């Protein structure tokens, strides 16, 4: 018996396995099994096998992220708590990265960044989506494809991505919806959301009695301009040239006139709708989400609803939306680039998006698909934004406001022919654009 044990031990030693391994449940290494199938008197592994074992046993460790990232922002003090939490969690994951968070007043941030001064310029900037094109044209911010890849872009809502697209590239990462035009409804007056806009008007008229009005509707350009989408129209092309002086534009005007002729009160850029809604006297209004908190306080959050955009004829109504974006500047030092890109992407991580969506801190509506929102009003606003129309962020948009407001007033208040008014507005815009190009 002893002889058999000795022979078995010698056999195992030839296979490169220590006999002491039989005392526990440690599996026989794969290399030993290979040796057993092809016995060889030389038990020294080949150089190739040594290299293979070395790689398997000692995997390369990814270098720790390091560097210093300076971030400029203009978020309010009430929002800063959440922003600091996001930065803090990022630094917990990346202790080698220092982050300098610098507040710059909103009215100064863009001008300071666009001043041409290189010294002291930040690595990342958090600002509205309509800043991006001018900064990109001035070569102050980078193409966002240098920050993130397709896998991340696929997780962002389409409307939010459209808001930062310029010259067929994304020029920033949209980290939150900044604001948008929506339908606010007082559920104590209009309990249910109609499916079509025609039904909205019908229901509003049926609820109008005494000091209660079913709706007060602001037809100013910012409130109603995105209604063009219901007619299959667009405000401008990619270069900023007008696209509204056509059949789609006339359809849009007919839609606005149908609202005016419904018998419900209409206005252009006043606060009458907001005042009466806060007093609990109006069924629905079309206004900006920046008023959501005050409206909820006035009529009670349980009474306030933000409705999905209803259909109209063969399309859907829509409202202009804007996002907050994080931009990476073009002067980031080489040693800080990896840290800057990683922080920019981190704002779109599920954890960061949940922190920003916390209604008790930042209350930013997330752009990342699938983030759970606890706040009812924010959750409803996101549904409305999914059918929103990004406010054109190109510099030419500055030329549209006055001519479009003038055209709407002349049509709705003075009875001017819609085709003539729209054509005049388009000519005024083209003249302004040509003057700027000539000056340049």
N, C-alpha and C positions, 0 to 999 in steps of 0.2 A: 504493500500500500504506500509506504514511504517512497518507494522508487517511482510509483505512478505520479505522486504529488510533485517530486523533483522534476520529472520529465515534463509535466504540465506547466510548471513554473518556467523551465527553460524555454518552452514553446512560446509562452507569453512574452518573455523578455526579448525574444527574436522578433516579435510583432511590435515592439516599442511600447508595451504597456507594463507598468509596474504591478507586480502581483498584489501589492497592498491595496490596489483599486478594488479588488474583489470584496473588500471588507465593507464597502458602502454601495449606494445605488448610483454612483457616478457612471454615466454612459461611456462606452468606449469611444474615444475620439475617432472622427471620420478618417483621419490620416492613418490610424492604426488599422482600420478595416481595409483601406486600400493596400497597405503593406501586406496584410494577411493574404489577400487574393493573388498577389504577385510577389512571393517571397524572394528576398535578395540577401546575400550574405552581408551587404554593406547597409547598416542601419542608420547611417548619417543622411539626413534629408538633403535633397538636391538644392542648389542655390535658388532655383525657381520656387521650390516649396517653402524655403526659408522666407523669401520675400512675400509669398502668399500668406503665410502664418503671421508675419510681422504686420501686414496691413490689416488682417482680421482682428488681431489682438490689440492693435494700437491705432484706432481710427483717428483721422485728423480732426482736431477740435477747431470749430469755427472761431476766428478771432473775435474777441469782445468788441462791441461797438463803442467808439469813443469820439470825442469832439465837443464843440460848443455850438449851440444853435440859438440864434437871436430871433425872436418872434415879435412882430409888431401887430397890435390889434387895437380896436376901438370899442370893445364890448363894454356894456354898462357894468357898474359895480355889482348889480344883482346877478349878472351872468358870469362874473369873474370867478365865483366860487366853483362852478362846474368846470370852467376852463382850467383852473388850477388843479382840480382833481384829475382831469385827463392828463395833464403834464406830469403830475405826481405819479400816477400809475405807470406812465411811460418810463419814467426814471427808475422806478422800482424794477422794471424789466431790463433796463439798460443803465445800470449805475455808473457806467463810464462816460455818460453823456451829460453835459451841463446845458440847461435850457434857461435863457434869459428872456423873460416875458415882459415886454415893454408896452405900456398903454400910451397911445397917441390919440388925441381927440379926433373924432371922425372928420371934422372939417379940415384938419391939418394933415391927416395921414396920407391921403392921395398926393397932395401937393408936395409934401416932404419926400415921398418916394420918387415923384416925377421931377424933382428939382435938378437932377443931373449929378448931384453930389454922390460920390462913390464911398467915401469914408463914412463909416457909421451906418451904412445901409444894412438892413436886416437880411437874414437868410430865408425866412418865411414871413409871409404877410397874410393875415386873415382879413378879407374884405369882401364887399358885394360883387356879384358876378358882372355887373355892368362896368366895373373898373378894368377888367381884364384886357379887352381889346386895345385900349390906348396904351396900357403898360406893355403889352406884347409888341405892338408896333414900334414902341420906343426901345425895344430889346432890353426891357427891365425885368421881365419875368420869362420863365422857360416853358417850353412845350411840356405839358404834363405827362407825355409818354416817357419822358426821362425820369419821372418819379414812380409811375405805376405801370403795370402791364395789363393785358386784356382780361386776365382773371379777376382783377379788382374792378375794372370798368363794368364788367358784366353784372356785378352785384349792386350797382348804383341805378336808381330809377331813371328811366329814359328822359323824362322831362327835366330832371336835374342835370343830366349830362348835356342835354341840348342847350341849357342856360350858359354853359361854359365853353361851348363850341364856337370857334372862330377860325376862318380860313381852313376849314376841314380838319382842324386839330382841337383837342381839349387843351385849354391854356391854364387850367387850374383844376383842383379837385373839389367838387361841390360837397361840403361837409354838413350842410343843413339848409333847409328852406328858410329864407330870410323873411319873405312876406309874399302875399298874394291877394288877389281879388276873389271874393267868395260870396255865396248867398248865406246871409244870416237869417234864421227863422225863429220867431217867438212861438214856441210850441203851445203856449196857453191860448193863442189865437188861431194858429194853423197847426193842428196836432200832427198831421202827416205830410210828408214831402211828396208833392206831385211828380209824376214821371216826365211830363213834357212841360215846356215853358208856357204853352197855351193853357194848360191846366193850372199852372201857377197864377196866371192872370185871372182866370175864371174863379178860382178859389178865393183869391184876394178880393175880388169885387163882391163875392157873396158874403164876405166877412166885414165889409165896410158898412158900419152903421154907428150913428152917434159920434162919439169922439174916437172911435176905433177905425183905423184905415188898414185895409188888407196889405197895402204895400206903398212905400214911397221910394221911387227908383231914380237914382242918379245916373244920367246918361252922359256924363263927362267922358272925355276920351280915355283916361286911364281906367275908368270903370267899365266902359263898353267897347273899347277898341278890340279886345280879343274875341268879341262876338263875330268878327270876320270869319273865324274858324267854322262857325255853323253854316256859313255859305260856301265853304271850300276855298276861302280866300286867304291871302297873306298880306301883311302890311308892306313888306319890302323884300327885295331879293338879297342875295348874299353880299352884294356890293353896296346896298343901301338905297337902291333906286326904288321909287314908289311902285306898288303893285295893286293899289286899291281903286284906281280910277278906271274901273272896268265893270263887267256884269256882277262879279262877286261883291264889289264895293256898293253897287246899287242895291243888291240883295240885303247887304248889311244895313243900309239906310232904311230900307223898307221894314226891316225887323225893328229898328229903333222907333220908326214912326208908328208901328203897330202897338208898341208899348205906350207911346204918347197918346194914341187914339183910344186906348182901352178905358179911359175915364179915371184911371188911377193917377195920383199926383206924381209928376216928374220934375226933376231939377237938373241943373248942370253946375257941378262943383260948388255946392253949398253944404252946410251941415244939418239941414232940415231933417234929412232921413235919420241921421244918428241921434239927433235930439229927441225926436218923437219915438224912436225905437227904445232909447234909454228910459223914456217915460212909460214904456209898456203899452204904447198906443198903436203899434204898427206890426203887421204880420210878418213881412219880410223886407229886407233891404239888400242891396248889392254894395259891398264895402270892403275895406282892407283888413287883413288879419291883425294888423297892429292895434286895431280897436277891440279885439276879441275880449281881452281881460276886462276892460271897462264895461263892455256890454253885458258880460256875465255877472259882474258885480251889480249892475243896475237891475236886471230882470231876473237874476238867479241862474246859476249854472244849469240847473235841471230844466229850465225853460228854454235855454239857448241851444240851438242846433246849427251846425254848418252842413249844408246839403251838398250832395254830389251834383255836378252840373247836369241839368236836364237836357233832353233832346229838343231840337227845333227843326221841323221839316226832316231833311235827310242827314242832318249833322247834330252836333252837340254844342251847346253854349260853352264858353270857356272864359277864364280870367287870366290876366297877366300874372306871372310869378317871377320872383328873383331868388337867388340862393346866396348863402355865404360860401366863399371858396377860400381854400388855402393855396397861395401862390408861392412858388420857389423862385427866388430872384436869380439873376444870371451872374452874380459876382460872388457866389458862395466859394469860400476857400476849399481847396482840394481836400484838406484833412477834415472838413466838416460836411462834405457832400453826402456821404453815406448816412450820417446821423440825421441830416436835414431831410433826406428822402424818406427815411424810416419813420421819422416823426410825422411827416405829412401823411403818409399812408396810415399811420396809427389812428389819426382822427376818424378814419372810416372803418375801424375795427368794431366788432359788435359791442365790446365793452365800452369804448369811447362814445359810440353812438347812443348807447343806453344812458350813459352819464349826461350827455348833452340833452337828452330828451326828458330828463327828470324835471317835472313841472315845479318842483320846490327849489331848484337851483337855476339852471339855464333856460329850460323850456324851449329848446330848439327842435324843430320838427326834422326827424332824421331823413337822410337821402338814401341810406343803405337799405336795400330790400329786406324785409322780414324782421325788422326790429319791432319788438312789442312796445306799444305806447300805452301807459296807464291812464293818462289824462284824456277824458272823453272829447273835449273840444279840439285838442291837438290831433287826436286820432281821426276825427271827422274832417279836419282841415287837410290832412294828408290825402284822404280819399278824393277831395275836391282838387287838390294839386295834381293828382295823377292824370286829370283831364285838362290841366292848365296849359297855358301858352307862354313860353319864356319871353319875357320882355326883351326885344332886340337889344343886344349889348354893344353893338357896333357904334362907333362915334357918330355916324350919320343920324342916329336916333335923336340927337339933340335938335336937329332941324325939323322934326315932325310935330313937336308939342303945340306950338302956337298955330301953325296952319291948320292942324286937325281940329283943335278946339274952336277956331274961328269958323271952319266949315260946318261943324255940328251946330253951333249957335245960329249960323245964318240959315241952315236948313230947318231946324226944329223950332226956332223962335221967330224967324223972319220969313219963313216960307220960300226960301230960294230954291231953285231947281237943283236937285241932288247931283245930277251929272255935271252941271256947271260948277257947283261948289267944290266937288271932289277934284275936278280938273284944275281949278285954280289952286287948290292946296298942293296938288302934285307939282304944278309949275313953280310955286313958291319954294318948295323943298328942293327941286332940281337947281334953281337959281342959287340957293344958299350953298348947296354942295359944290356947284361950279365955282362960286366965289372963293370958297375955301381952297379948292384945288388950284385956282389961279394964283391965290396968295402964296401958296406953297411953292 
